[in-house]
């Protein structure tokens, strides 16, 4: 009897040891996401250079090259993965049953993207490599306490049915300046979607993400010029003055008031364009303001027939915004220009520029304003 007990103990220990060696990446109770750890079966990731470049502050690139740009290698990215077994994505109901907001980090010493604990390619019941669909975003956020959680604020749950999503809101306060201003708190957002991936034949092959920009950008370069009608009025002022003194127009201040969609849900199944969905809670629109003080002469009438222009131009002022309009709320920027004419007249003019025509993801649009003063 003692010998039988010892044999049974050894058998249980052997079975328990085998269980410890099994690579089970279960997030819920779906047994289809459990696979044995085989050498070379680990899921690996790599990143291709984003196809669209941006110049706004806090833009994400792979290596951070460029002015005011962040490195994806510094921020990392998050991955959701759904194992759909023998059936492809189109025939399946997805859940994050293989990975849920898995943080992937760049390890410079290894020159590779790594994560822990390692997840292995799953097999179907008959031993065939099953389909896996990956949903990725960047920068990585834990949604609660890291530096990006003020913009990436929520995620779908691990057991929630359907494609994973995140909630994004514009970060920072309404004004541009200060540590909590929108300029300092802007967060770029990238995404990618890889469906129906199977275990590669080569053990060194990796799933490569080609991240795209989910946000639009406007106003990185701002230019203010004078209309032909305004130049004509300045030349007329010179003629009416009856002197050889030139007439100048000085721009004192430029105020930009952006009215933007404050938040939205990004479903991480977008292919060519991001899949933004509206959120109907709270205020649908928020303001982001920028104040510039050029104090620059932009036009000088030197005769009744000649007027020279010196356009006001400034860069690195871009603002990210969600390329989605909710209901009847259109995204726009209201520009107010305060001016002084050397004849003694002061005043301001206001114009509204719609962002609807330029609100496409990955699109960086400069803002060019043409100044006209009807009552000059």
C-alpha positions as CSV (number, residue, x, y, z in Angstrom):
1,X,0.0,0.0,0.0
2,X,2.8,2.4,0.8
3,X,4.4,1.7,-2.5
4,X,1.1,2.5,-4.3
5,X,0.8,5.8,-2.4
6,X,4.4,6.8,-3.4
7,X,3.7,5.9,-7.0
8,X,0.5,8.0,-6.9
9,X,2.3,10.9,-5.4
10,X,5.0,10.7,-8.1
11,X,2.3,10.6,-10.8
12,X,0.5,13.7,-9.4
13,X,3.8,15.5,-9.1
14,X,4.6,14.7,-12.7
15,X,1.1,15.9,-13.9
16,X,1.5,19.1,-11.8
17,X,4.9,19.7,-13.3
18,X,3.5,19.4,-16.8
19,X,0.7,21.8,-15.9
20,X,3.3,24.4,-14.8
21,X,5.1,24.0,-18.1
22,X,1.9,24.7,-20.1
23,X,1.8,28.1,-21.7
24,X,-1.8,29.2,-20.8
25,X,-2.5,32.9,-21.6
26,X,-6.1,32.7,-20.4
27,X,-7.8,36.0,-19.5
28,X,-11.2,34.4,-19.3
29,X,-12.4,30.8,-19.2
30,X,-12.1,30.2,-22.9
31,X,-9.9,27.0,-23.2
32,X,-9.2,27.9,-26.9
33,X,-6.6,30.4,-25.8
34,X,-4.5,27.8,-24.0
35,X,-1.5,26.3,-25.7
36,X,1.6,24.4,-24.8
37,X,4.9,26.3,-24.7
38,X,6.9,25.0,-27.6
39,X,10.3,26.5,-28.3
40,X,10.0,29.3,-30.9
41,X,6.2,29.5,-30.5
42,X,6.2,32.7,-28.5
43,X,4.3,35.7,-30.1
44,X,6.8,38.4,-31.0
45,X,6.2,42.0,-32.2
46,X,8.0,44.5,-34.4
47,X,7.1,48.0,-35.6
48,X,7.4,49.6,-39.0
49,X,7.9,53.4,-39.4
50,X,4.6,55.2,-39.5
51,X,3.6,56.2,-43.0
52,X,2.4,59.7,-42.2
53,X,4.7,62.3,-40.6
54,X,3.5,65.1,-38.4
55,X,5.1,68.2,-37.0
56,X,2.9,69.0,-34.0
57,X,4.4,68.9,-30.5
58,X,4.4,65.4,-28.9
59,X,4.0,63.7,-32.3
60,X,4.9,60.0,-32.0
61,X,7.5,58.4,-34.3
62,X,9.4,55.2,-34.0
63,X,12.7,56.8,-33.1
64,X,11.6,60.4,-32.1
65,X,13.5,62.0,-35.0
66,X,12.3,65.6,-35.8
67,X,11.4,68.7,-33.9
68,X,9.3,68.3,-30.7
69,X,8.6,64.6,-31.4
70,X,8.3,61.7,-29.0
71,X,9.8,58.3,-29.5
72,X,7.4,55.3,-29.7
73,X,10.4,53.4,-28.2
74,X,10.1,55.6,-25.1
75,X,6.3,55.3,-24.7
76,X,5.7,51.7,-25.8
77,X,2.3,50.5,-27.0
78,X,-0.6,48.3,-25.9
79,X,-2.0,45.2,-27.6
80,X,-5.3,43.4,-27.4
81,X,-5.5,39.9,-29.0
82,X,-8.5,37.7,-29.9
83,X,-8.1,34.0,-30.6
84,X,-10.9,33.0,-32.9
85,X,-9.9,29.3,-33.3
86,X,-10.5,27.7,-36.7
87,X,-12.6,30.5,-38.0
88,X,-11.4,33.9,-39.4
89,X,-12.3,37.2,-38.0
90,X,-15.2,37.8,-40.4
91,X,-16.9,34.7,-39.1
92,X,-16.2,35.2,-35.4
93,X,-17.3,37.1,-32.3
94,X,-14.2,38.7,-30.8
95,X,-13.2,39.0,-27.2
96,X,-9.8,40.0,-25.7
97,X,-9.2,36.3,-24.7
98,X,-5.5,36.1,-25.5
99,X,-4.2,39.6,-24.6
100,X,-5.8,42.6,-22.9
101,X,-4.0,45.9,-22.9
102,X,-0.6,44.1,-22.9
103,X,2.2,46.6,-22.5
104,X,4.9,46.1,-25.1
105,X,8.2,47.9,-24.4
106,X,11.4,48.6,-26.4
107,X,14.5,47.1,-24.8
108,X,17.6,48.8,-26.2
109,X,20.0,46.2,-24.9
110,X,18.2,43.5,-26.8
111,X,17.2,45.8,-29.7
112,X,13.7,44.4,-29.7
113,X,10.1,44.8,-28.5
114,X,9.4,42.8,-25.4
115,X,6.6,42.0,-23.0
116,X,5.9,39.8,-20.0
117,X,4.5,37.3,-19.4
118,X,5.1,35.8,-22.8
119,X,2.1,34.6,-24.7
120,X,2.3,31.6,-27.2
121,X,0.6,31.0,-30.5
122,X,-2.5,28.9,-29.7
123,X,-3.6,25.8,-31.6
124,X,-7.1,24.5,-32.3
125,X,-8.4,21.2,-30.9
126,X,-7.0,19.3,-33.8
127,X,-3.5,20.9,-33.4
128,X,-3.7,23.4,-36.3
129,X,-2.6,26.9,-35.7
130,X,-5.6,29.0,-34.8
131,X,-6.4,32.5,-36.0
132,X,-5.4,35.4,-33.9
133,X,-6.4,39.0,-34.5
134,X,-4.3,41.8,-33.0
135,X,-5.5,45.3,-32.0
136,X,-2.8,47.8,-31.1
137,X,-2.5,51.4,-30.0
138,X,0.2,53.9,-28.8
139,X,1.3,55.4,-26.5
140,X,0.7,52.7,-23.9
141,X,-1.6,53.8,-21.0
142,X,-2.8,52.0,-18.0
143,X,-5.8,54.3,-18.0
144,X,-5.4,55.4,-14.4
145,X,-2.0,56.7,-13.2
146,X,0.6,57.1,-16.0
147,X,1.4,60.3,-17.9
148,X,-0.9,59.4,-20.8
149,X,-4.0,58.5,-18.7
150,X,-5.4,62.0,-18.8
151,X,-6.1,61.5,-22.5
152,X,-6.5,57.7,-22.8
153,X,-8.9,57.3,-20.0
154,X,-10.8,54.0,-20.4
155,X,-10.8,50.6,-22.2
156,X,-13.2,47.8,-23.0
157,X,-13.2,45.1,-20.4
158,X,-11.3,41.8,-20.9
159,X,-14.4,39.7,-21.0
160,X,-16.5,42.2,-23.1
161,X,-17.8,40.9,-26.4
162,X,-16.8,42.7,-29.5
163,X,-13.7,44.5,-30.8
164,X,-11.6,46.2,-28.1
165,X,-11.9,50.0,-27.8
166,X,-10.4,52.9,-25.9
167,X,-11.8,56.3,-24.8
168,X,-9.7,59.3,-25.8
169,X,-10.2,62.9,-24.6
170,X,-8.3,66.0,-25.4
171,X,-5.8,66.6,-22.6
172,X,-4.9,69.8,-20.7
173,X,-6.7,72.9,-19.9
174,X,-8.3,75.3,-22.4
175,X,-5.4,77.7,-22.5
176,X,-2.1,76.9,-24.2
177,X,0.5,78.0,-21.7
178,X,1.5,76.5,-18.3
179,X,2.3,73.0,-17.2
180,X,-1.4,72.0,-17.4
181,X,-2.1,73.9,-20.7
182,X,-3.1,71.9,-23.8
183,X,0.3,72.4,-25.4
184,X,2.1,70.6,-22.6
185,X,-0.6,67.9,-22.3
186,X,-1.2,66.9,-25.9
187,X,-1.1,63.2,-26.5
188,X,-0.8,61.8,-30.1
189,X,-2.6,58.6,-30.7
190,X,-1.6,55.7,-33.1
191,X,-3.4,52.5,-33.9
192,X,-3.1,49.3,-36.0
193,X,-5.2,46.3,-36.7
194,X,-3.9,42.9,-37.9
195,X,-6.5,40.3,-38.5
196,X,-6.3,36.5,-39.1
197,X,-2.7,36.0,-38.1
198,X,-1.4,32.5,-37.7
199,X,1.7,31.0,-36.2
200,X,4.6,31.8,-38.7
201,X,6.7,29.0,-40.1
202,X,9.9,30.8,-39.0
203,X,10.5,31.0,-35.3
204,X,12.1,34.4,-35.8
205,X,9.2,35.9,-37.6
206,X,7.2,38.6,-35.8
207,X,3.8,40.3,-36.1
208,X,4.7,43.8,-37.5
209,X,2.6,46.8,-36.6
210,X,2.4,49.7,-39.1
211,X,0.9,52.3,-36.9
212,X,-1.4,55.1,-38.3
213,X,-2.3,58.4,-36.7
214,X,-5.8,58.4,-35.3
215,X,-6.0,62.2,-34.8
216,X,-6.0,65.2,-37.1
217,X,-3.8,68.2,-36.6
218,X,-4.2,71.9,-37.5
219,X,-2.3,75.1,-37.2
220,X,1.2,73.9,-36.7
221,X,2.2,76.6,-39.1
222,X,0.1,79.8,-38.9
223,X,0.4,82.5,-41.5
224,X,-1.4,85.9,-41.6
225,X,-1.4,88.0,-44.8
226,X,-3.4,91.0,-46.1
227,X,-6.1,90.8,-48.7
228,X,-5.8,92.8,-52.0
229,X,-8.7,94.9,-50.8
230,X,-6.9,95.8,-47.6
231,X,-3.8,96.8,-49.5
232,X,-5.9,99.1,-51.8
233,X,-7.3,100.8,-48.7
234,X,-3.9,101.4,-47.2
235,X,-2.7,102.9,-50.5
236,X,-5.8,105.2,-50.5
237,X,-5.0,106.3,-46.9
238,X,-1.5,107.2,-48.1
239,X,-2.9,109.3,-50.9
240,X,-5.5,111.1,-48.7
241,X,-2.8,111.9,-46.1
242,X,-1.1,114.2,-48.6
243,X,2.3,113.6,-47.2
244,X,5.3,111.4,-47.9
245,X,4.9,109.4,-44.7
246,X,4.2,105.7,-45.3
247,X,1.1,104.1,-43.9
248,X,1.7,101.0,-41.9
249,X,-0.6,98.2,-40.5
250,X,0.6,96.5,-37.4
251,X,-0.8,93.2,-36.0
252,X,-0.8,93.5,-32.2
253,X,-2.4,90.3,-31.1
254,X,-3.8,87.1,-32.7
255,X,-6.3,85.0,-30.7
256,X,-7.4,81.6,-31.9
257,X,-10.3,79.9,-30.2
258,X,-10.7,76.2,-31.3
259,X,-14.0,74.6,-30.7
260,X,-13.4,70.8,-30.8
261,X,-15.0,67.5,-30.1
262,X,-13.9,66.8,-26.5
263,X,-13.9,63.0,-26.4
264,X,-14.8,59.9,-28.5
265,X,-14.4,56.2,-28.5
266,X,-11.8,54.6,-30.8
267,X,-12.7,51.1,-31.8
268,X,-9.4,49.4,-32.6
269,X,-10.5,47.7,-35.8
270,X,-9.8,50.5,-38.2
271,X,-8.0,49.7,-41.4
272,X,-7.3,52.7,-43.7
273,X,-9.1,55.1,-41.4
274,X,-9.6,55.0,-37.6
275,X,-13.0,53.8,-36.4
276,X,-14.2,56.7,-34.2
277,X,-17.5,56.5,-32.4
278,X,-19.3,59.4,-30.6
279,X,-19.9,59.5,-26.9
280,X,-23.1,61.2,-25.7
281,X,-22.2,62.4,-22.2
282,X,-21.1,65.7,-20.8
283,X,-20.4,68.7,-23.0
284,X,-19.9,67.6,-26.6
285,X,-17.5,70.5,-27.4
286,X,-14.6,72.0,-25.6
287,X,-12.5,75.1,-26.2
288,X,-8.7,75.3,-26.8
289,X,-7.2,78.8,-27.0
290,X,-4.0,80.2,-28.3
291,X,-2.9,83.8,-27.9
292,X,0.0,85.2,-29.9
293,X,1.5,88.7,-29.7
294,X,3.2,89.4,-33.1
295,X,3.6,93.2,-32.7
296,X,4.6,93.1,-36.4
297,X,4.1,95.4,-39.3
298,X,2.5,93.3,-42.0
299,X,1.7,95.9,-44.6
300,X,3.3,99.2,-45.6
301,X,1.8,101.6,-48.2
302,X,4.7,103.7,-49.6
303,X,2.8,105.5,-52.3
304,X,-0.7,105.7,-53.8
305,X,0.2,102.7,-56.0
306,X,2.6,100.6,-53.9
307,X,2.1,98.4,-50.8
308,X,4.7,95.9,-49.5
309,X,3.7,92.9,-47.4
310,X,5.6,91.1,-44.7
311,X,3.4,88.1,-43.7
312,X,3.3,87.1,-40.1
313,X,4.2,83.5,-39.7
314,X,4.8,81.3,-36.7
315,X,5.4,77.5,-36.4
316,X,5.1,74.8,-33.7
317,X,1.6,75.8,-32.7
318,X,-0.3,72.7,-33.9
319,X,-3.2,71.2,-32.0
320,X,-4.4,67.6,-32.2
321,X,-8.1,67.0,-32.5
322,X,-10.5,64.1,-33.0
323,X,-11.6,63.8,-36.7
324,X,-15.2,63.3,-35.7
325,X,-18.2,65.7,-35.5
326,X,-21.0,64.8,-33.2
327,X,-24.5,65.7,-34.3
328,X,-24.8,69.3,-35.4
329,X,-21.7,70.4,-33.6
330,X,-19.1,71.4,-36.2
331,X,-15.4,71.8,-35.3
332,X,-14.0,75.2,-36.0
333,X,-11.6,77.9,-35.1
334,X,-12.5,81.5,-34.5
335,X,-9.6,83.9,-35.2
336,X,-9.6,87.4,-33.8
337,X,-6.9,89.9,-35.0
338,X,-6.2,93.1,-33.1
339,X,-4.5,95.8,-35.3
340,X,-3.1,99.3,-35.3
341,X,-2.9,101.6,-38.3
342,X,-0.2,104.4,-38.3
343,X,-2.9,106.9,-38.9
344,X,-4.2,106.3,-35.4
345,X,-7.0,103.8,-36.0
346,X,-7.1,100.7,-33.8
347,X,-9.6,97.8,-33.8
348,X,-10.1,94.1,-34.3
349,X,-11.7,91.8,-36.9
350,X,-13.0,88.2,-36.4
351,X,-13.4,85.3,-38.8
352,X,-14.5,81.7,-38.4
353,X,-12.7,78.8,-40.2
354,X,-14.4,75.4,-40.4
355,X,-12.3,72.4,-39.7
356,X,-14.7,70.0,-41.4
357,X,-12.9,69.9,-44.7
358,X,-9.5,69.1,-43.1
359,X,-10.7,66.8,-40.4
360,X,-9.1,63.6,-41.6
361,X,-6.8,61.3,-39.5
362,X,-3.1,61.8,-40.2
363,X,-3.8,65.1,-41.9
364,X,-1.7,68.0,-40.7
365,X,-3.2,71.3,-42.0
366,X,-1.5,74.7,-41.8
367,X,-3.7,77.6,-40.9
368,X,-3.5,80.5,-43.4
369,X,-5.6,83.6,-42.6
370,X,-6.2,86.5,-45.0
371,X,-6.9,89.7,-43.2
372,X,-9.6,92.1,-44.5
373,X,-10.7,95.3,-42.7
374,X,-13.9,96.5,-44.4
375,X,-14.2,99.8,-42.4
376,X,-10.6,100.9,-42.6
